[in-house]
Amino acid sequence: MNRYYYLASMVLFFGLSASCWLGYQLIGATVDENGLLVEVFALIPLAWFFLLLGLITGFYLIWKNRRP
């Protein structure tokens, strides 16, 4: 495959990770009238997952394009 495909995938994964973190910060957490914490918890593991995918893609891109 073309190395630009991997580079674009890596940038996409990092962008998705950053948008999940930003969305979590912008939405925030509140406490309702019953004392329950209301937050968008699903964005935290998604952000870590996309960050991991971006790192794996980046390391594969470096490993694939190294010169012997």
Distance bins in CASP14 RR format, pairs under 12 A and 6 or more apart:
PFRMAT RR
TARGET T0000
AUTHOR 0000-0000-0000
RMODE 2
METHOD distances of the structure
MODEL  1
1 7 0 0 0 0 0 1 0 0 0 0 0
1 8 0 0 0 0 0 1 0 0 0 0 0
1 9 0 0 0 0 1 0 0 0 0 0 0
1 57 0 0 0 0 0 1 0 0 0 0 0
1 60 0 0 0 0 0 1 0 0 0 0 0
1 61 0 0 0 0 0 1 0 0 0 0 0
1 64 0 0 0 0 1 0 0 0 0 0 0
1 65 0 0 0 0 0 1 0 0 0 0 0
2 8 0 0 0 0 1 0 0 0 0 0 0
2 9 0 0 0 0 0 1 0 0 0 0 0
2 61 0 0 0 0 0 1 0 0 0 0 0
2 64 0 0 0 0 0 1 0 0 0 0 0
2 65 0 0 0 0 0 1 0 0 0 0 0
3 9 0 0 0 0 0 1 0 0 0 0 0
3 10 0 0 0 0 0 1 0 0 0 0 0
3 57 0 0 0 0 0 1 0 0 0 0 0
3 58 0 0 0 0 0 1 0 0 0 0 0
3 60 0 0 0 0 0 1 0 0 0 0 0
3 61 1 0 0 1 0 0 0 0 0 0 0
3 62 0 0 0 0 0 1 0 0 0 0 0
3 63 0 0 0 0 0 1 0 0 0 0 0
3 64 1 0 0 1 0 0 0 0 0 0 0
3 65 1 0 1 0 0 0 0 0 0 0 0
3 66 0 0 0 0 0 1 0 0 0 0 0
4 10 0 0 0 0 0 1 0 0 0 0 0
4 11 0 0 0 0 0 1 0 0 0 0 0
4 61 0 0 0 0 1 0 0 0 0 0 0
4 65 0 0 0 0 0 1 0 0 0 0 0
5 11 0 0 0 0 0 1 0 0 0 0 0
5 12 0 0 0 0 0 1 0 0 0 0 0
5 57 0 0 0 0 1 0 0 0 0 0 0
5 58 0 0 0 0 0 1 0 0 0 0 0
5 60 0 0 0 0 0 1 0 0 0 0 0
5 61 0 0 0 0 1 0 0 0 0 0 0
5 64 0 0 0 0 0 1 0 0 0 0 0
6 12 0 0 0 0 0 1 0 0 0 0 0
6 13 0 0 0 0 0 1 0 0 0 0 0
6 53 0 0 0 0 0 1 0 0 0 0 0
6 54 0 0 0 0 1 0 0 0 0 0 0
6 56 0 0 0 0 0 1 0 0 0 0 0
6 57 1 0 1 0 0 0 0 0 0 0 0
6 58 1 0 0 1 0 0 0 0 0 0 0
6 59 0 0 0 0 0 1 0 0 0 0 0
6 60 1 0 0 1 0 0 0 0 0 0 0
6 61 1 0 1 0 0 0 0 0 0 0 0
6 62 0 0 0 0 1 0 0 0 0 0 0
6 63 0 0 0 0 0 1 0 0 0 0 0
6 64 1 0 0 1 0 0 0 0 0 0 0
6 65 0 0 0 0 1 0 0 0 0 0 0
7 13 0 0 0 0 0 1 0 0 0 0 0
7 14 0 0 0 0 0 1 0 0 0 0 0
7 54 0 0 0 0 0 1 0 0 0 0 0
7 57 0 0 0 0 1 0 0 0 0 0 0
7 58 0 0 0 0 1 0 0 0 0 0 0
7 60 0 0 0 0 0 1 0 0 0 0 0
7 61 1 0 0 1 0 0 0 0 0 0 0
7 62 0 0 0 0 0 1 0 0 0 0 0
7 64 0 0 0 0 0 1 0 0 0 0 0
7 65 0 0 0 0 0 1 0 0 0 0 0
8 14 0 0 0 0 0 1 0 0 0 0 0
8 15 0 0 0 0 0 1 0 0 0 0 0
8 54 0 0 0 0 0 1 0 0 0 0 0
8 57 0 0 0 0 1 0 0 0 0 0 0
8 58 0 0 0 0 0 1 0 0 0 0 0
8 61 0 0 0 0 0 1 0 0 0 0 0
9 15 0 0 0 0 0 1 0 0 0 0 0
9 16 0 0 0 0 0 1 0 0 0 0 0
9 50 0 0 0 0 0 1 0 0 0 0 0
9 53 0 0 0 0 1 0 0 0 0 0 0
9 54 1 0 0 1 0 0 0 0 0 0 0
9 55 0 0 0 0 0 1 0 0 0 0 0
9 56 0 0 0 0 1 0 0 0 0 0 0
9 57 1 0 1 0 0 0 0 0 0 0 0
9 58 0 0 0 0 1 0 0 0 0 0 0
9 60 0 0 0 0 1 0 0 0 0 0 0
9 61 0 0 0 0 1 0 0 0 0 0 0
10 16 0 0 0 0 0 1 0 0 0 0 0
10 17 0 0 0 0 0 1 0 0 0 0 0
10 50 0 0 0 0 0 1 0 0 0 0 0
10 51 0 0 0 0 0 1 0 0 0 0 0
10 52 0 0 0 0 0 1 0 0 0 0 0
10 53 0 0 0 0 1 0 0 0 0 0 0
10 54 1 0 1 0 0 0 0 0 0 0 0
10 55 0 0 0 0 1 0 0 0 0 0 0
10 56 0 0 0 0 1 0 0 0 0 0 0
10 57 1 0 1 0 0 0 0 0 0 0 0
10 58 1 0 1 0 0 0 0 0 0 0 0
10 59 0 0 0 0 1 0 0 0 0 0 0
10 60 0 0 0 0 1 0 0 0 0 0 0
10 61 1 0 0 1 0 0 0 0 0 0 0
10 62 0 0 0 0 0 1 0 0 0 0 0
11 17 0 0 0 0 0 1 0 0 0 0 0
11 18 0 0 0 0 0 1 0 0 0 0 0
11 50 0 0 0 0 0 1 0 0 0 0 0
11 53 0 0 0 0 0 1 0 0 0 0 0
11 54 0 0 0 0 1 0 0 0 0 0 0
11 57 0 0 0 0 1 0 0 0 0 0 0
11 58 0 0 0 0 1 0 0 0 0 0 0
11 61 0 0 0 0 0 1 0 0 0 0 0
12 18 0 0 0 0 0 1 0 0 0 0 0
12 19 0 0 0 0 0 1 0 0 0 0 0
12 50 0 0 0 0 1 0 0 0 0 0 0
12 53 0 0 0 0 1 0 0 0 0 0 0
12 54 0 0 0 0 1 0 0 0 0 0 0
12 57 0 0 0 0 1 0 0 0 0 0 0
12 58 0 0 0 0 0 1 0 0 0 0 0
13 19 0 0 0 0 0 1 0 0 0 0 0
13 20 0 0 0 0 0 1 0 0 0 0 0
13 46 0 0 0 0 0 1 0 0 0 0 0
13 47 0 0 0 0 0 1 0 0 0 0 0
13 48 0 0 0 0 0 1 0 0 0 0 0
13 49 0 0 0 0 1 0 0 0 0 0 0
13 50 1 0 1 0 0 0 0 0 0 0 0
13 51 1 0 0 1 0 0 0 0 0 0 0
13 52 0 0 0 0 1 0 0 0 0 0 0
13 53 1 0 1 0 0 0 0 0 0 0 0
13 54 1 1 0 0 0 0 0 0 0 0 0
13 55 0 0 0 0 1 0 0 0 0 0 0
13 56 0 0 0 0 1 0 0 0 0 0 0
13 57 1 0 0 1 0 0 0 0 0 0 0
13 58 0 0 0 0 1 0 0 0 0 0 0
13 60 0 0 0 0 0 1 0 0 0 0 0
13 61 0 0 0 0 0 1 0 0 0 0 0
14 20 0 0 0 0 0 1 0 0 0 0 0
14 21 0 0 0 0 0 1 0 0 0 0 0
14 47 0 0 0 0 0 1 0 0 0 0 0
14 50 1 0 0 1 0 0 0 0 0 0 0
14 51 1 0 0 1 0 0 0 0 0 0 0
14 52 0 0 0 0 0 1 0 0 0 0 0
14 53 0 0 0 0 1 0 0 0 0 0 0
14 54 1 0 1 0 0 0 0 0 0 0 0
14 55 0 0 0 0 1 0 0 0 0 0 0
14 56 0 0 0 0 0 1 0 0 0 0 0
14 57 0 0 0 0 1 0 0 0 0 0 0
14 58 0 0 0 0 1 0 0 0 0 0 0
15 21 0 0 0 0 1 0 0 0 0 0 0
15 22 0 0 0 0 1 0 0 0 0 0 0
15 23 0 0 0 0 0 1 0 0 0 0 0
15 46 0 0 0 0 0 1 0 0 0 0 0
15 47 0 0 0 0 1 0 0 0 0 0 0
15 50 1 0 0 1 0 0 0 0 0 0 0
15 51 0 0 0 0 1 0 0 0 0 0 0
15 53 0 0 0 0 0 1 0 0 0 0 0
15 54 0 0 0 0 1 0 0 0 0 0 0
16 22 0 0 0 0 0 1 0 0 0 0 0
16 23 0 0 0 0 0 1 0 0 0 0 0
16 43 0 0 0 0 0 1 0 0 0 0 0
16 46 1 0 0 1 0 0 0 0 0 0 0
16 47 0 0 0 0 1 0 0 0 0 0 0
16 48 0 0 0 0 0 1 0 0 0 0 0
16 49 0 0 0 0 1 0 0 0 0 0 0
16 50 1 0 1 0 0 0 0 0 0 0 0
16 51 0 0 0 0 1 0 0 0 0 0 0
16 52 0 0 0 0 0 1 0 0 0 0 0
16 53 0 0 0 0 1 0 0 0 0 0 0
16 54 0 0 0 0 1 0 0 0 0 0 0
16 57 0 0 0 0 0 1 0 0 0 0 0
17 23 0 0 0 0 0 1 0 0 0 0 0
17 24 0 0 0 0 0 1 0 0 0 0 0
17 43 0 0 0 0 0 1 0 0 0 0 0
17 44 0 0 0 0 0 1 0 0 0 0 0
17 45 0 0 0 0 0 1 0 0 0 0 0
17 46 0 0 0 0 1 0 0 0 0 0 0
17 47 1 0 1 0 0 0 0 0 0 0 0
17 48 1 0 0 1 0 0 0 0 0 0 0
17 49 0 0 0 0 1 0 0 0 0 0 0
17 50 1 1 0 0 0 0 0 0 0 0 0
17 51 1 0 1 0 0 0 0 0 0 0 0
17 52 0 0 0 0 1 0 0 0 0 0 0
17 53 0 0 0 0 1 0 0 0 0 0 0
17 54 1 0 0 1 0 0 0 0 0 0 0
17 55 0 0 0 0 1 0 0 0 0 0 0
17 57 0 0 0 0 0 1 0 0 0 0 0
18 24 0 0 0 0 0 1 0 0 0 0 0
18 25 0 0 0 0 0 1 0 0 0 0 0
18 43 0 0 0 0 0 1 0 0 0 0 0
18 46 0 0 0 0 0 1 0 0 0 0 0
18 47 1 0 0 1 0 0 0 0 0 0 0
18 50 0 0 0 0 1 0 0 0 0 0 0
18 51 0 0 0 0 1 0 0 0 0 0 0
18 54 0 0 0 0 0 1 0 0 0 0 0
19 25 0 0 0 0 0 1 0 0 0 0 0
19 26 0 0 0 0 0 1 0 0 0 0 0
19 27 0 0 0 0 0 1 0 0 0 0 0
19 43 0 0 0 0 1 0 0 0 0 0 0
19 46 0 0 0 0 1 0 0 0 0 0 0
19 47 0 0 0 0 1 0 0 0 0 0 0
19 50 0 0 0 0 1 0 0 0 0 0 0
19 51 0 0 0 0 0 1 0 0 0 0 0
20 26 0 0 0 0 0 1 0 0 0 0 0
20 27 0 0 0 0 0 1 0 0 0 0 0
20 40 0 0 0 0 1 0 0 0 0 0 0
20 41 0 0 0 0 0 1 0 0 0 0 0
20 42 0 0 0 0 1 0 0 0 0 0 0
20 43 1 0 1 0 0 0 0 0 0 0 0
20 44 1 0 0 1 0 0 0 0 0 0 0
20 45 0 0 0 0 1 0 0 0 0 0 0
20 46 1 0 1 0 0 0 0 0 0 0 0
20 47 1 1 0 0 0 0 0 0 0 0 0
20 48 0 0 0 0 1 0 0 0 0 0 0
20 49 0 0 0 0 1 0 0 0 0 0 0
20 50 1 0 0 1 0 0 0 0 0 0 0
20 51 0 0 0 0 1 0 0 0 0 0 0
20 53 0 0 0 0 0 1 0 0 0 0 0
21 27 0 0 0 0 0 1 0 0 0 0 0
21 28 0 0 0 0 0 1 0 0 0 0 0
21 40 0 0 0 0 0 1 0 0 0 0 0
21 43 1 0 0 1 0 0 0 0 0 0 0
21 44 0 0 0 0 1 0 0 0 0 0 0
21 45 0 0 0 0 0 1 0 0 0 0 0
21 46 0 0 0 0 1 0 0 0 0 0 0
21 47 1 0 1 0 0 0 0 0 0 0 0
21 48 0 0 0 0 1 0 0 0 0 0 0
21 50 0 0 0 0 1 0 0 0 0 0 0
21 51 0 0 0 0 1 0 0 0 0 0 0
22 28 0 0 0 0 0 1 0 0 0 0 0
22 40 0 0 0 0 0 1 0 0 0 0 0
22 43 0 0 0 0 1 0 0 0 0 0 0
22 47 0 0 0 0 1 0 0 0 0 0 0
23 29 0 0 0 0 0 1 0 0 0 0 0
23 39 0 0 0 0 0 1 0 0 0 0 0
23 40 1 0 0 1 0 0 0 0 0 0 0
23 42 0 0 0 0 0 1 0 0 0 0 0
23 43 1 0 0 1 0 0 0 0 0 0 0
23 44 0 0 0 0 0 1 0 0 0 0 0
23 46 0 0 0 0 0 1 0 0 0 0 0
23 47 0 0 0 0 1 0 0 0 0 0 0
24 39 1 0 0 1 0 0 0 0 0 0 0
24 40 1 0 0 1 0 0 0 0 0 0 0
24 41 0 0 0 0 1 0 0 0 0 0 0
24 42 0 0 0 0 1 0 0 0 0 0 0
24 43 1 0 1 0 0 0 0 0 0 0 0
24 44 1 0 0 1 0 0 0 0 0 0 0
24 45 0 0 0 0 0 1 0 0 0 0 0
24 46 0 0 0 0 1 0 0 0 0 0 0
24 47 1 0 0 1 0 0 0 0 0 0 0
24 48 0 0 0 0 0 1 0 0 0 0 0
25 39 0 0 0 0 0 1 0 0 0 0 0
25 40 0 0 0 0 0 1 0 0 0 0 0
25 43 0 0 0 0 1 0 0 0 0 0 0
25 44 0 0 0 0 0 1 0 0 0 0 0
25 47 0 0 0 0 0 1 0 0 0 0 0
26 40 0 0 0 0 1 0 0 0 0 0 0
26 43 0 0 0 0 0 1 0 0 0 0 0
27 38 0 0 0 0 1 0 0 0 0 0 0
27 39 1 0 0 1 0 0 0 0 0 0 0
27 40 1 0 1 0 0 0 0 0 0 0 0
27 41 0 0 0 0 0 1 0 0 0 0 0
27 42 0 0 0 0 0 1 0 0 0 0 0
27 43 1 0 0 1 0 0 0 0 0 0 0
27 44 0 0 0 0 0 1 0 0 0 0 0
28 37 0 0 0 0 0 1 0 0 0 0 0
28 38 0 0 0 0 1 0 0 0 0 0 0
28 39 1 0 0 1 0 0 0 0 0 0 0
28 40 1 0 0 1 0 0 0 0 0 0 0
28 41 0 0 0 0 0 1 0 0 0 0 0
28 43 0 0 0 0 1 0 0 0 0 0 0
28 44 0 0 0 0 0 1 0 0 0 0 0
29 35 0 0 0 0 0 1 0 0 0 0 0
29 36 0 0 0 0 0 1 0 0 0 0 0
29 37 1 0 0 1 0 0 0 0 0 0 0
29 38 1 0 0 1 0 0 0 0 0 0 0
29 39 1 1 0 0 0 0 0 0 0 0 0
29 40 0 0 0 0 1 0 0 0 0 0 0
29 41 0 0 0 0 1 0 0 0 0 0 0
29 43 0 0 0 0 0 1 0 0 0 0 0
29 44 0 0 0 0 0 1 0 0 0 0 0
30 36 0 0 0 0 1 0 0 0 0 0 0
30 37 1 0 0 1 0 0 0 0 0 0 0
30 38 1 0 1 0 0 0 0 0 0 0 0
30 39 1 0 0 1 0 0 0 0 0 0 0
30 40 0 0 0 0 0 1 0 0 0 0 0
31 37 1 0 1 0 0 0 0 0 0 0 0
31 38 1 0 0 1 0 0 0 0 0 0 0
31 39 0 0 0 0 1 0 0 0 0 0 0
32 38 1 0 1 0 0 0 0 0 0 0 0
32 39 0 0 0 0 0 1 0 0 0 0 0
40 46 0 0 0 0 1 0 0 0 0 0 0
40 47 0 0 0 0 0 1 0 0 0 0 0
41 47 0 0 0 0 0 1 0 0 0 0 0
42 48 0 0 0 0 0 1 0 0 0 0 0
42 49 0 0 0 0 0 1 0 0 0 0 0
43 49 0 0 0 0 0 1 0 0 0 0 0
43 50 0 0 0 0 0 1 0 0 0 0 0
44 50 0 0 0 0 0 1 0 0 0 0 0
44 51 0 0 0 0 0 1 0 0 0 0 0
45 51 0 0 0 0 0 1 0 0 0 0 0
45 52 0 0 0 0 0 1 0 0 0 0 0
46 52 0 0 0 0 0 1 0 0 0 0 0
46 53 0 0 0 0 0 1 0 0 0 0 0
47 53 0 0 0 0 0 1 0 0 0 0 0
47 54 0 0 0 0 0 1 0 0 0 0 0
48 54 0 0 0 0 0 1 0 0 0 0 0
48 55 0 0 0 0 0 1 0 0 0 0 0
49 55 0 0 0 0 0 1 0 0 0 0 0
49 56 0 0 0 0 0 1 0 0 0 0 0
50 56 0 0 0 0 0 1 0 0 0 0 0
50 57 0 0 0 0 0 1 0 0 0 0 0
51 57 0 0 0 0 0 1 0 0 0 0 0
51 58 0 0 0 0 0 1 0 0 0 0 0
52 58 0 0 0 0 0 1 0 0 0 0 0
52 59 0 0 0 0 0 1 0 0 0 0 0
53 59 0 0 0 0 0 1 0 0 0 0 0
53 60 0 0 0 0 0 1 0 0 0 0 0
54 60 0 0 0 0 1 0 0 0 0 0 0
54 61 0 0 0 0 1 0 0 0 0 0 0
54 62 0 0 0 0 0 1 0 0 0 0 0
55 61 0 0 0 0 0 1 0 0 0 0 0
55 62 0 0 0 0 0 1 0 0 0 0 0
56 62 0 0 0 0 0 1 0 0 0 0 0
56 63 0 0 0 0 0 1 0 0 0 0 0
57 63 0 0 0 0 0 1 0 0 0 0 0
57 64 0 0 0 0 0 1 0 0 0 0 0
58 64 0 0 0 0 1 0 0 0 0 0 0
58 65 0 0 0 0 0 1 0 0 0 0 0
59 65 0 0 0 0 0 1 0 0 0 0 0
59 66 0 0 0 0 0 1 0 0 0 0 0
60 66 0 0 0 0 0 1 0 0 0 0 0
END
